[in-house]
């Protein structure tokens, strides 16, 4: 019984997303949006830089984890060496 309800709800969700896609992507452009221009370069450039940084950090995460975060994690989890770092011993 629950499986049939789940399939019905999934099918209704699929239909609503197909309807949404049809109206948003393939519908007529409203008249008030005809004269819209692209954002200027001064607004687009910072977004591109941030996107490249996010992708670069995501790709480089294993290297960053092994070289920087692993040492910090080990130092914080070893209580005696952490107290030595904090107390200067």
PATORLUM-609374 format. One record per residue (C-alpha): residue number from 1; residue in three letters; x, y, z. Coordinates in pm, 1 decimal, always signed. Each point is the difference from the previous one (the first is absolute). Layout:
// residues N
<site num="NUM" residuo="ALA" u="X" v="Y" w="Z"/>
...
***
This chain:
// residues 89
<site num="1" residuo="UNK" u="+0.0" v="+0.0" w="+0.0"/>
<site num="2" residuo="UNK" u="+274.6" v="+245.2" w="+96.7"/>
<site num="3" residuo="UNK" u="+192.3" v="-86.4" w="-314.1"/>
<site num="4" residuo="UNK" u="-296.8" v="+90.9" w="-219.1"/>
<site num="5" residuo="UNK" u="-39.8" v="+331.8" w="+181.0"/>
<site num="6" residuo="UNK" u="+371.2" v="+72.0" w="-41.7"/>
<site num="7" residuo="UNK" u="-15.7" v="-76.3" w="-373.1"/>
<site num="8" residuo="UNK" u="-309.1" v="+221.2" w="-38.9"/>
<site num="9" residuo="UNK" u="+163.9" v="+290.0" w="+184.2"/>
<site num="10" residuo="UNK" u="+320.0" v="-41.2" w="-203.7"/>
<site num="11" residuo="UNK" u="-201.3" v="+3.6" w="-323.2"/>
<site num="12" residuo="UNK" u="-189.8" v="+313.5" w="+105.6"/>
<site num="13" residuo="UNK" u="+329.9" v="+168.4" w="+89.5"/>
<site num="14" residuo="UNK" u="+139.7" v="-92.0" w="-341.2"/>
<site num="15" residuo="UNK" u="-304.0" v="+149.3" w="-170.9"/>
<site num="16" residuo="UNK" u="+25.9" v="+323.5" w="+196.6"/>
<site num="17" residuo="UNK" u="+368.2" v="+37.8" w="-88.7"/>
<site num="18" residuo="UNK" u="-72.4" v="-67.8" w="-367.4"/>
<site num="19" residuo="UNK" u="-269.5" v="+269.2" w="+9.2"/>
<site num="20" residuo="UNK" u="+236.1" v="+242.0" w="+174.8"/>
<site num="21" residuo="UNK" u="+275.6" v="-66.6" w="-253.4"/>
<site num="22" residuo="UNK" u="-240.0" v="+53.0" w="-288.4"/>
<site num="23" residuo="UNK" u="-117.8" v="+338.5" w="+125.2"/>
<site num="24" residuo="UNK" u="+335.4" v="+129.9" w="+124.0"/>
<site num="25" residuo="UNK" u="+233.7" v="-114.5" w="-276.0"/>
<site num="26" residuo="UNK" u="-222.1" v="-27.3" w="-304.9"/>
<site num="27" residuo="UNK" u="-276.1" v="+253.7" w="+67.4"/>
<site num="28" residuo="UNK" u="-44.0" v="+340.9" w="-153.3"/>
<site num="29" residuo="UNK" u="+222.6" v="+277.1" w="+132.9"/>
<site num="30" residuo="UNK" u="-208.2" v="+266.8" w="+178.8"/>
<site num="31" residuo="UNK" u="+11.2" v="+345.6" w="-158.0"/>
<site num="32" residuo="UNK" u="+155.8" v="+158.2" w="+309.3"/>
<site num="33" residuo="UNK" u="+310.9" v="-218.6" w="-40.2"/>
<site num="34" residuo="UNK" u="+70.8" v="+79.1" w="-365.4"/>
<site num="35" residuo="UNK" u="+248.1" v="+283.5" w="+67.4"/>
<site num="36" residuo="UNK" u="+206.0" v="-174.8" w="+269.4"/>
<site num="37" residuo="UNK" u="+377.9" v="+9.7" w="-60.8"/>
<site num="38" residuo="UNK" u="+285.5" v="-211.5" w="+131.6"/>
<site num="39" residuo="UNK" u="+172.5" v="+107.9" w="+320.4"/>
<site num="40" residuo="UNK" u="+303.2" v="+225.9" w="-50.0"/>
<site num="41" residuo="UNK" u="+352.5" v="-139.2" w="+20.7"/>
<site num="42" residuo="UNK" u="+58.3" v="+162.3" w="+340.9"/>
<site num="43" residuo="UNK" u="-279.7" v="-215.6" w="+142.0"/>
<site num="44" residuo="UNK" u="+78.9" v="-318.0" w="-191.2"/>
<site num="45" residuo="UNK" u="+375.6" v="-16.5" w="+64.4"/>
<site num="46" residuo="UNK" u="-18.0" v="-45.2" w="+381.2"/>
<site num="47" residuo="UNK" u="-255.5" v="-277.0" w="-44.0"/>
<site num="48" residuo="UNK" u="+224.3" v="-180.8" w="-245.2"/>
<site num="49" residuo="UNK" u="+299.3" v="+36.2" w="+235.7"/>
<site num="50" residuo="UNK" u="-199.4" v="-141.0" w="+292.2"/>
<site num="51" residuo="UNK" u="-128.9" v="-287.6" w="-213.2"/>
<site num="52" residuo="UNK" u="+354.0" v="-89.0" w="-111.3"/>
<site num="53" residuo="UNK" u="+121.5" v="+15.8" w="+361.6"/>
<site num="54" residuo="UNK" u="-281.1" v="-227.4" w="+116.5"/>
<site num="55" residuo="UNK" u="+67.9" v="-255.1" w="-271.6"/>
<site num="56" residuo="UNK" u="+376.5" v="+19.1" w="+56.0"/>
<site num="57" residuo="UNK" u="-30.8" v="-49.7" w="+375.4"/>
<site num="58" residuo="UNK" u="-239.8" v="-287.2" w="-55.1"/>
<site num="59" residuo="UNK" u="+240.5" v="-173.9" w="-236.8"/>
<site num="60" residuo="UNK" u="+302.4" v="+72.6" w="+222.9"/>
<site num="61" residuo="UNK" u="-171.4" v="-109.7" w="+322.4"/>
<site num="62" residuo="UNK" u="+179.9" v="-337.2" w="+29.7"/>
<site num="63" residuo="UNK" u="+339.1" v="+174.9" w="-23.3"/>
<site num="64" residuo="UNK" u="-105.6" v="+270.7" w="+246.1"/>
<site num="65" residuo="UNK" u="-136.8" v="-263.2" w="+236.0"/>
<site num="66" residuo="UNK" u="+320.0" v="-204.9" w="-0.6"/>
<site num="67" residuo="UNK" u="+243.6" v="+289.0" w="+19.0"/>
<site num="68" residuo="UNK" u="-171.9" v="+249.7" w="+230.9"/>
<site num="69" residuo="UNK" u="-311.5" v="-133.6" w="+164.2"/>
<site num="70" residuo="UNK" u="+139.3" v="-341.4" w="+93.4"/>
<site num="71" residuo="UNK" u="+282.2" v="+155.9" w="+204.3"/>
<site num="72" residuo="UNK" u="-237.9" v="+238.7" w="+174.8"/>
<site num="73" residuo="UNK" u="-247.5" v="-279.8" w="+69.6"/>
<site num="74" residuo="UNK" u="+271.9" v="-224.6" w="+143.0"/>
<site num="75" residuo="UNK" u="+135.8" v="+280.5" w="+217.8"/>
<site num="76" residuo="UNK" u="-342.6" v="+81.7" w="+140.2"/>
<site num="77" residuo="UNK" u="-95.7" v="-360.7" w="+66.1"/>
<site num="78" residuo="UNK" u="+325.0" v="-83.6" w="+182.1"/>
<site num="79" residuo="UNK" u="-76.4" v="+159.5" w="+337.2"/>
<site num="80" residuo="UNK" u="+353.8" v="+3.2" w="+137.7"/>
<site num="81" residuo="UNK" u="+158.3" v="+159.5" w="-304.6"/>
<site num="82" residuo="UNK" u="-288.4" v="+248.8" w="-21.3"/>
<site num="83" residuo="UNK" u="+61.9" v="+107.7" w="+360.2"/>
<site num="84" residuo="UNK" u="+369.2" v="+30.2" w="-85.7"/>
<site num="85" residuo="UNK" u="-80.5" v="+227.8" w="-295.8"/>
<site num="86" residuo="UNK" u="-231.5" v="+215.6" w="+209.2"/>
<site num="87" residuo="UNK" u="+218.1" v="+20.6" w="+312.6"/>
<site num="88" residuo="UNK" u="+322.5" v="+34.9" w="-197.5"/>
<site num="89" residuo="UNK" u="+158.8" v="-319.3" w="+124.4"/>
***
